[in-house]
């Protein structure tokens, strides 16, 4: 089987024509260093998956999908990461004297023989595309490296003193521990890493899809040096252990650029650190519409077409407000406009956008930075967060003097933002004349597609959803693909309010919130967060558990 003619195999199974094969062979004569399979893919005659399917038929091999395959980490550990990367393969199962490996090139007999010699086991070949194997290598070796490094570091600190935090030696236990935790968090798309000291140990937990899970336990002897290492990266005061500190760092670990925000607080057993990844691998459903329904997107687009005024994105911490703002700025930056931002911190660099970061130590606050931006001839200004009355007041003045201002507010829904601005001391007539629109946003976990199962809603659930008929809902049973949570990924729900003439009149007259809400429902085909969440539950996208979280604040 060593001399399998891949071109003939593909032609035999109908993946390419005789003419395409001839063209590829002619191309190969001019590029002798390229393999025929790679040429056929490069010319667009066949996909990598089709080529593997043909080889699977010819060689009697099995195709798998590593995205859903239950990988045995003990098998992964049998092959060094460097070898896995060199040959684009990963071990997935141990079966007595055999080891199952997934490859993208089953004709690479050197790779198969290396695995045989290294493991002293007989390789059993499975096939998947290169990209899936690359992702699996990143995911599973990050898990192995992090746990191995934690075990090694825990043993090291019991044998000898921990290296000084200032030591930049990459072999130092504390450096390797932090790097391995960062890589693991990045590979599983965690939003936060929590390093928590307790009386007898240090717990490391990670938040994925809004839920925090236990990850690894470290020796208490590592805590002080680990926190010091984080402080060094974040340019914080190493000597200060009695007061909270906030910082930010960028670093590169194993070729991956990590951008993170840091918060450190003192606790009774030492300092606790939370590292938040900043938009590193943000994935949004319907990103071309900012994750919104078509109706909400159309209304939001009408707001963005305004030459001046304020648009607020509202919601609690972790509701995806900044992700939405960055998507909007990327699109607005394609226009012939001058865009400037003031942020704390800058979470991602944007092309054609002038970004300024708050630095309270140096005296650069939101208020001072916003005043400076108004002298920079901006068309569009983004204020990372409207935290106080002074920032709100300057934003309003910027809006009524010809600038489009984008910002965020912490409110439970869109309409209550009007009350929040009044509470900040902004006169009602200025609120009415400056506002263009309000967008409230929440993130809801999605049912795991691999273990999701249907069930009939009971009476309590039907009453909560406002339906008087039998309906089928979905929930996750829990599997290895979702860490037994029953959820995988998140999606956003929105409520969008356009400030039209009628609403401006009601705001100016300081009408009650119920009157404003009634007007919006009557004139704008308004869909509340609760309504949007209900539609996702009935559509089988999410669960009643997630619905109750959203509807709690709406009732």
N, C-alpha and C positions, 0 to 999 in steps of 0.2 A: 504493500500500500504506500510505500514511500514516494513513488513516482506517479501519484494520482494527477492526471491532467485536469486541472481545475476548470479550464475553459471548456473541455469536452463534457465534463460533468454538468456544468451550468447549461450547456446547449442541450444535453441529453434530457434534462428535467424541465426544459422549456423556459428557463430564466433569461436566456439570450438567444439571438438568432445566429445563423452561420455568418451573415454579413457583419454583425457586431463583433463576433469572435475574430474574423479576419482583420477588421479594423484595429482591434486591440493588439493582435499579434504584430501588425505593421508598426504600431506605436511602440511596442516593446523593442523592436529592432533598433529604433532610434534612441531608446532610453533603456539600455541593457541592464542597468542596475536596479530596475524596478520589477517586482514580481507581477505576474499576469493578473492575479486577483486584485491587487492594489490598483492596477491600471483600469480594470473593468469598473471598479468603484469610482475612480477618479473621473472616468469618461461618462459616468452616470448611467451605464448600461445595467447595473445591478447594485443593490444595496448590500451593506455588510451582512444584514440579517438574512437576505436571500441567499447569499453565498454560503453562509453557515448552514442554512436549511438544506441546500443541495449537498454539502459535505456530510451533514448528519444522515441524509438518506443513503448516500454512497458508502459511508463508513459505518453505518448502523449505530450512530451515536444519538444521544438525547439532547434536545434543546431545553434550556431552563431560563427562567427570569429571576435574576438575583435580587430584584426588588421585592419579590414575594417569597423567595426560597428561605427555608429555615436553616441558617448556617450554624454549624457547630464551631464555637470559638476555639475549642480544644484542637480541632483540625486545622484551623487557620494558623495556630501557633506552631504547627509542625514545619511551616515553611517561612524562612526569614522574609521580612518585608522587601528587602532589596531584590531578592530573587523573584518575588511576586511581581514587583514593578517592572523588572527587566523583561520578563516573559509575558506580562499581562495575564496572570493567572491567579487563582485563589483557591485554597483547599476549603471544602465545605462539609465534609463528613468523613468519619472513620468507620470502616466496616471490616473488623477483624484484621486480616493482613492486607487490606486494600485501603486506599485513600482516594476519595472522590475529589477531583479538581475541575474547576470551571475555567475554560480557555477560550480565547478568540481565534487561535491559530492551531488547530489540531494536527497540522502538518509539521509543526516545529518539534521534531523528535529529539533535538538536543535538550529542549526544555523538559520534555517528559522523562528523559533519561536522568537529568539532573535531579528531578524530584524523586525518582526511584532510588538513586544513590544516596541522597541526603536523608530520606525518611526510612529507607529500608522497607518500604511498602510498595505494593503494586498500584500504579496510578489507574484510576477509572475516569475516563474523560467525559466531561459534560461541556456543552457549548453555550456561550452567550456573547453579546456584542461587546466591543472594547469599552465603550462608555460605561456600561453597567458594571463591568469588572473594575474599572478605575474607581467608581463610586464605592463599591464594596471594599476595595483595598483601603481607601481613605477612612471609611466608617469603622471597619472591624479592627484594623491595626491601631487606630486612635484609641479604641477601647482597651486593647491589649497593652499598648504602651503606657497609658495612664495608670492602669492597675498595677502593672509591673513596676513602674517608677515609684508609685506610692508604697508598695511593699518594700522595695529596695531602700527608699528614703527612711521609712519607719525603722528598718533594721540598722541603717547607717547611724541614725541619731542615738541609738542605744549603745553603739560601740564607740563613738567618738563625738566631740562637740560639733555642732552644726557650723558650717562655714559662715563667715561674716556675710551679712546681706550685701555689703558693698563689693564683694568678690564677684567679678564679672565672668569667672570661669564657667563656661557652659556645662561643665561636668558636675558642678555643685548640685547636691541633692535638691536644694530649694529651687534652683533655676529649672532643673529638669521637671520637678513636680509641677510648677506653675505652667511651664510650656506644655506638658502633657495634658493638664486640665484645660488649657485654652484650646488645644487641638481637638480634644474630645468634645468640648462644648460646641466648637465650630462645626465638627463633622455631624453632630446630631441636630444641628440647627437650634440649639438652646438659646433662649433670650437672656438668661442670667445664670451666673455661677455664684452660689452662696458658700462662703467659708466661715463656719460657725463654731466657736470654741465652747466646749462644755467642761465639766469638772475633770473627766478622765480621758477625753479624746477631742479631736477636731472633726466635725462632720462636714463633708462636702456634698452639697445638693445642687441640682440643676433644674431650671424651669424650662419645660417644653410645652408648646401649645397652651400656655397659661397655667400649667399644673407643675408644681415642684415635686421632684422625686429624689430619694436618697441615691447617692452614687458611690462614694468611697469614704473610709474612715482613716484619718491620719493621726500620727502621734502628736500629743500636745507639745512635745519638744520642738516640733517643726513650726509651730504657729508664729512665734515672734519673728523668725527669719523670713517666713513666707509673707507675712504682712509687710515687713520692711522691704522685701523685693518688689511688692506691688506698689509701695509708696515711691520707691526709686523710679520705677517706670512712669509713675503718674506725677512726678515732680512735687511730691508732698513732703511734709516735715517728718522725718524719721523719728526724731526725738519726742514729738508730741503724741502722747498716748492717752491723754485725758479728755480730749475734745474730738468731736466728729470732724472728718475731713472729706472733701469731695475733689475728685480729679478726673483725668482723662489721659489715655495713652494710645499710641500706635506702635505696633511692633510686628516683626515678621517671624513666624515660627514655621519651620519646614517649608519655606517658600510661600506660605499663606500670610497675607497682610491682615492683622487683627486690629480692629478699631474698637475701643471699649471705653465706657464710662465707669468710674470707680467711686464707691461710697464706703467709708470706713467709720465705724462707731465703736466706742468703748462699751464693753459688757463686763459683768462681774467676773468672768473667767478669761478675759483678754479682749483683744479687738476683733470685731467681726467685719469681714469685707464682702461686698457684693460687686461683682464685675458684670456689667451689662454690655452685651454685644450691640454695636450700633449699625443697624441696617446691613449687616454683612451679607446675608443671604435671604433678604426679604422676598417672599413669594406671595403674589396677590392674585386672587381669582379675578378674571376679567380686567386685567391691568390697563387695557386700552380705555376702559371706562372708569378708571380709578377704583375698581371693585364695586361700582354702583350698578343698580338696575338702569335700564335705558331711560325711564321717566326721570329718575333722580339725576342721571348724567346730563340729560337735556336741560334741566333746571340749573344745574351747577354750571354748565357751559354758558348759559345766559348770564350768570353772575360774573364769570371770568371775562366776558366780553365788555364789561363795564370799564370805562376809562379811569374811574376813581371810586373811592368808597372802601369799606372794610368788609372782608369775608372772614368769619370765625369758624374754625373747625373745633367742635367741642366734644368732650368725653373725659372719662377718668384716665389716670395713668395706665399705660399699657393697652389703650384702645386703638392704636395705630394711627394717631393723628399726624405724627411727624412723617410717617411713611407716605400718607396721602399728600401732605404738603410738598414733599420732595418730588413725587410724581407730577404734581401740578406745576412746580417750578421748572422741571425739565421740559415740559411741554411749552410753557410760557416763554422759556429762554430761546425757543426757536423763532420768536418774533423779533422784530427790530426794536427792542426795548432795552433799557438799563435796569437790571434787577440787582438789588442789594439786600442782604440779610443781616440780622443780629441774632445770634443763637447761643445756647448754653447747654452742651457744647455743639460745635459743628460736627454733625454725625456722618456726613458724606460729602465729598467734594463734587460740585456740580459745574459742568462746562457753561461758560458764558454767564455765570452768576458770581457776584462779588460777595463773599461770605466773611463776616466778622464774628469773632468769638468773645463772649463775655469774659472779663477777667476782673473779678471783684477786688482781688488783692492789689491790682494796679489802679483800681478806681474806674474800670470800664464796666459800667452797669448797663442794663437794658435801656434805662432812661437816657444815660449819657450817650450811648451808642446810637440810639434812635435819633437823638437831636443832631448828631454828626451826620447821619445818613441823609437827613433832609437837606443838607448843604452839598450833597454829592450829585445833584440833578437826577434823582431816580424817577423811573416811571412806576416801578413796582417794588414794594418793600415787604419783606417777610420778617415778622417779629416772632421768634421761636415760641414765646409764651407771654401772654398778658397777665402779669402777676399782681400788679398794684395799680392804684388810681393814677399815679403819675405816668406810667407807661400807657395806660388806657387813654389818658387825656391827650398825650402827644400823638398817639395813633389816630385819634379822632380828628385832631387838627390837621394831620397829614392827609387824611381822607377827604376833608372838605376843601383842601387847597390843591386838589388835582392829582393825588396819588392813589394807586390801588394798593391796599394794605391787606396782607394775609397774616393771620395769627391764630393762636389756639387759646381756648378757655377751658377750665375745669368745671363743667356743669353737667347735670344729669340728662338734659335734653336740649333741643335747639331753642325752644321758646324761652326757657328759663334764663338764657344768656342775656335777655333784655333786662331782667331783674338784676342780674349780676352786675351789669354795666351801671345801672342806676345806683346800686349799693356802693359802687366804686366812686360815686360822686359825679358821674357824667350827667349833665342835664338832659331831660327827656327829649328836648327838641334837637340836641346834638346827636343823641343816639339815633333818632329817627332819620336825620339828614345824612348821617355818615354810613349807616349800615346798608350793605348791598344784599347780604344773605347770610344764613346760618346753616351749618351742617353738623348734625350730631352723628357720632359713629360709635359702634361697638364691634368687638370681635367675638365670634362664636365658634366653638370647636365643632369640627365635622365628624360624623360617624365614620369609623374606620371602614374603608371599602373592603377589607379582607375578612373582617369578622362581624360586619354589620348584619343584623337579622331583623326581620319584620315581626311585629306583634300587634294585637288588637288593643286599641286604647281603651282604658277603663272609664267609668263614669266621671271620676274626678278630673282626669286628663281631658276628656271631651268638654267638660264644663269650663275648664281653664282656657281651652282653645276656642270656646264659643261655638262648638258644632253640636248638632242634635242628631247625628247619624253615626253609624259605625265607621270608624276610620282605622287604617293601618299605619302605624308609625314604625320608626327604626331605632335601634340602639345597638351598641357594640358589645360583643360578649367578652372581648379582651383576647389578644393574641400577641405573638412575638413581634409583629409588625408595628404595633401601637404601644409596646411596653405594658401590655395588659390593662390599658386605660379604656379601651373601647373607642378612642378618638384618634384621628390622624389628620393634622392640618387644621387651619382655621379659615373662616370666611367673614366678611364684614357685612353689617347691616347699617343703614343710614336713614335719617330723616332730614329732609331739605326744605328750608323755608326761604322763599323769595320776599324781599321787603318791597312791596308795591305801594301805590298811593294810599290805598285803604289802610294798610298796616302802619304806614308812617303817621297817618292821622290818629289811629288808636294809640300808638306809642307816645305821640306828642301830648295827647289828652290824658296820658297815664291811665289808660283803661286797665281793668283787672285782667290777669293772665287768662282766666276762663273765657273772657270776651275775645282776646287775641287768638287763643287756640280755636275757638269756634269760627272765627273769621277765616283762619287758615284752612280748616277742614272744609268750609263751605266754598272757598274760592280757588284753592290750589291743588285739588286732588291729593291732599296730604296723606302720606303713609307714615305712621309712627314707627319708632323702633320696635315696639311690641307687635305691630301688624306685620312688619318685615320678618321678625323672628318667627311669628306664627306660620308664615308662608314657608319658611325653611323647614320647620318641623313637619308640616303636612306634606312637604315635598320629599321628606326622607333624608334631608341634608344634615340635620342636627337633631338633638334630642329634647325631651321635655325638661331635663335638668338644665340645659343651656337656656331654654325659653324662660324658665322661672327666674334665672339671674337677670335677664333683660327686663322682664315684666315687673320685677320687684320695685324698681325705681319709677316705673310708669304708672303704678296704681296709687 
